[in-house]
Amino acid sequence: MVPSSAPGSEPASGAPAIRRRAPRGGRRVPRRAAVDRRSFAPSLHRLEELAQSGAQVSVHVAELDSGCVVLSGDDHVPLPIAGLGVVPVLVEAAAGFESRTLDPLRIVDRPDDSLVTRAGLWRHLRAPALPLIDLAVLAAAAGDPNAANVLLDAVGHDQVRARMVSLGMPRSAVLDRFRDRRGPDDAPHVAVGTTREFARLFAALVDSKAVDAAVSAQVAEWLSLNHDLSLVASATGLDPFEHDNDAHRLLFVNKTGRDRGVRAEAGVLVGPRAGVAYALTVCFDDLSISHRLRAHDAFRVLGTDLMEYTH
């Protein structure tokens, strides 16, 4: 992966380009601070290394106020995103609750005949049934696959697909439910998405433009409970179990996706200097723990760069 930050620079043959663009407009800052905030050199270096090792990398970072894209690379390419695909399902559920076409207190049984046993909290709980609104919390906060499957069944796959198109996400899709094993008749992935579309979705959520203000606020509230702060979010220093009211003027909302050889994260980070919407997906050969740690390191370096940009 070759950075394209100088005029006239061209990516090497076969390598996707990562572009770093200087922000325009907004608050004036001291020259040194402005220069520091514009530098994503560590992220560019890590992402380039991953791409050259054979990983598929897609990234998109944009300022919230201006919409200016400050970092991008293959952000139009749909890639597997695993649990990140639950976000449009949450949007559709919140829209159903708001319009009263879906009862948030409707009790739904746990699907023991198709239970996902490799992950999640609901499978460990004694309660065999929960209301839909509590399942939304489980899906957002703990990435619970069984809760997400029940929500998807409740709102309808076709409705989620239509909602994603209306949200400006035609290249992203929820393909299937979560499964322990995928057979030849199953979709190869639970969801695919582009980093451009998911970053814009998170920007719309915090800007109260995802469906409407009430739906945006509800989904953002659910996602603010997310416990997985181990990738990009690790740079924030936030408490994984209480990070919606930070003492250091930090607003953060995110969702991650994990599968074999897939790591994805999208979110919004707002600090005292700036706010950004971001998304990063890395698909890699998970041949050893070192391969996995290299992928994780790229997320953490991006998180550090985003913290410097917003602070």
N, C-alpha and C positions, 0 to 999 in steps of 0.2 A: 504494500500500500504506500503510495507516494504522495506526500503533501503537495498541494498546489496553492501556495501562498504568495508567490512572486509573479508579477506580470509575465505572461508568455511561457510559464513553466508548463511542461507536459508530463503526464504520468508515463511510467515505463510501460512497455508493451505488455498487455495482459493483466496489468495491475489496476484495481479500482482506485479512483482518485479520492482523497480526502481533502476537502477544501476548507480553509479557514478564512473567514471574512471579517473585516473590522466592522464593529457596530457603527451605526449612523444615528445622529440625533440623540435625544435624551439629555441627562444631566452631564454638565461639564465636570471633569475630574482633573486633578493634577496630572501633568504629562507623564510622570513616572508611573502613577497608578493606572493611567489609561493604557500605557504600553504593557504593563504587567497583566492587566485584565484581558488584553487581546491575545495573549500568548497561550496556545494550546499545544505547545511543542512537546511536552511529555506524553500527552494523549496521542498525538500524531505519531510519535516514535513507537509507542506500544502497539497501536493499531496497525501500523505498517509492518511491524515484526510478525504479528499474527497473520496478516494477509499473505506475507511472503512464505510463511510456514504452511500455507494451504487452507487456513480458516476462511470462512465467509464472514465478512464484517460489514455492518451497516450502522451508520450513526447520523443523528440529526440533533442539533442544538440551535435554538432560536430565542431571541429576547422576547419577553412577554409584552412589553409596552409597544415596541416598534414592529415586532414580527420579523426583525432582521435576522437572517440565518448567519450564525457566527462559526458553525462547524458542520460539515456535511460530508457524507461519502456513501455512495450506493444507497441513498435513503429512499429511492423509489423501488427497490428490489424486495419483493415479498420473500420472507424467510420464516422458518418455523419459530414460534414464540412461546409455545407451551402455555403455562398458566397466565401469561399476560393477556391472553385472549379472553379471560373472564371479564375484563373491564367493559366491553360492549354488552355482555350479558347483564352486568350490574346496571348499566344505563337503561336497558330495556325493562328490567325489573323495577327500577325506580320510576320510570315513566308509567308503568302499569299501576304502581301504587298511587302515584299522583293523580292519574285519570280515573282511579277506582275501578278499572277493568280487572285488576288483580288485587285480591285481599291480602294485605301484608300479614295478617294473623291466621291465614289459612294453614292448618296443620298438615304436614306432609310426612309420610312414612319414609324411613330410611330404606333404600332399595337393596335389601340384603342379597337378592338374587344376582345383582350386578355390582356388588360392592367393590370399590377400589380399595385394596388392602395395603398398598405400598406407601400411602401417605395420608395425611389428614388427621383431624381431631375427632370428627363425629363418630368414626368407627370405634373410638375408645370410650365414648360417652354411654351412659346407661339409658338415656332417653332414646327410644326407638323412633320418635317423631318430633319435629320442631316446626315452628311457624316460619313462613317464607322469609320474613324480615330478619329473623335470627340466622337463617341460612346465608343470607346476603352478607351478614357480618362475618360468619365463618369463612366464606369464600374470599372476602376482601382482606381480612386480618390474618388468616392462617393459610390461605391458598387451599382450602379444603376441597378436594376433587369431588367428593360425593355431594357436598352442598352445591357446588357449581353445576353438577349434572342435574340435580333436582331443579335448580333455578332455570337451567336451559330447557328442561322439559316443560316447566310451568309457563314460561314466556313464549316458547315456540322457536324452533330453529329458523323458520322463514321470517318471523318477525325480527329476529336479531340480524339476519342478513339485510332486510330492508332498512332497519335502523342504521346500520353501518354505512349504507349507501347515502342515507339522508344526512349523516354526520360528515360526509366527505371522505369516506374510507372505501372506495371501490376496489382497491387492490388488496385489501385485507379481508380475512374471512375466518369465522369459526366453522371448522370443518366437521367436528365430531365431538362426542363426549369423551371424558377421561376414561381410560381403560388400563388395567394391569398389563394386558398384552394386546397387541394389534395384529389381527389376522389378515389374510390376503383380501378379504372382503371389506375391511375397515379402511377409513381414510388413513394416510400415513402419519398425519399429525393432528393434534387437537385443534390447532389454529395456526394461521400464517398471517404475517403483517409486515408493513413497511414502517421504518422508523419515522419517516416524515409524517405519515398519517397518525401514528400513535402519539408523537410529540404534540401534534396539533390538537388531538383529542384532549390531552391533559391541559393544554393551554385553554381550550374551550371550557373545560370543567371549572377551572379557577376563575375564568372570566364570565361565568354564569351563562354560557352560550351553548352548552351541550343539551339540546332539547329546549330547556328553559331554566330559569334561575333556581326553581325548587328542585328539579331533577339534578342539576349540576351540584347544588349544595349537598343533597343527600349522598350522591356517589362520592364526592370529595370527602365527606364525613366518614363514610365506610372505609375508603382507601387510606385515610389518615391514621387508621388503626393498624395498618400493615406492620407485621412483626419482622419481616425480612429486610433488614438494613445491612446486609452483608456484602453487597456489591457496590454500586455507585454510592449508595447511602452510607457506606461505612466511613466516608470522609466527613460526614456531618457531626459525628460524635453524639448523635441523639440517642435517647433511651428507646430501645425497640418497643417497649411496652407503654411509653407515654411520651409522644413526641409532637402532639398537636398544639401544645402551648409552651414554646421554648423561651427561656429567659434571655436568650441572646439574639432576639429579633430574627429568628429563622423560621420560615414557613416551608414545610416540606410535605409532599404527597407523592406516593410512588406505588408501583406494582411490579413484581418480578415474575419471570417465567423460567422454569428449569425442567430440562429433560436430558436424556443421554446425549451429550455432545451439543446441547443447546443452552445458552444463557441469554436472557433478554431482560431489559428493564426500561421502563418509561416513567416519567414523573415531572414534577415542578419543584424548583428550588428558588426561594425568594430570600434575599439577604438585604442588608441596609443600602447597598449600592445598586443592585439590579435584581431582576427576576428572569429566570430562563425555564423553558420547557425543553426536555431532552428525551432521547430514546437511543438505546444502544442494543444491538443484537449481535451475538457471536455464535457461529456454528462451527464446531471444531471436532477433530478426531479425539475422542476421549479414551486414548490408549493407555494413559498412566496418570497418576496424580499430578505429575509435573505439567502435563498438557492442560489439565483442568486448572491448575493454579496460575498458569500463564494467562488463560482466559480471564480468570477472576481478577488478576492484577490489572488488566486493561480497564476493567470497570472501576476499580478503586483509584487508578490514576486519573481517569476522567472525573471522578467525584472530587478529587483534590483540585483539579483545574476549575471545575464549576464553583467550588467554594471560593477560590481566589477571584474568580470573575464576579461573583455576586457580593463579595465583601471587599 
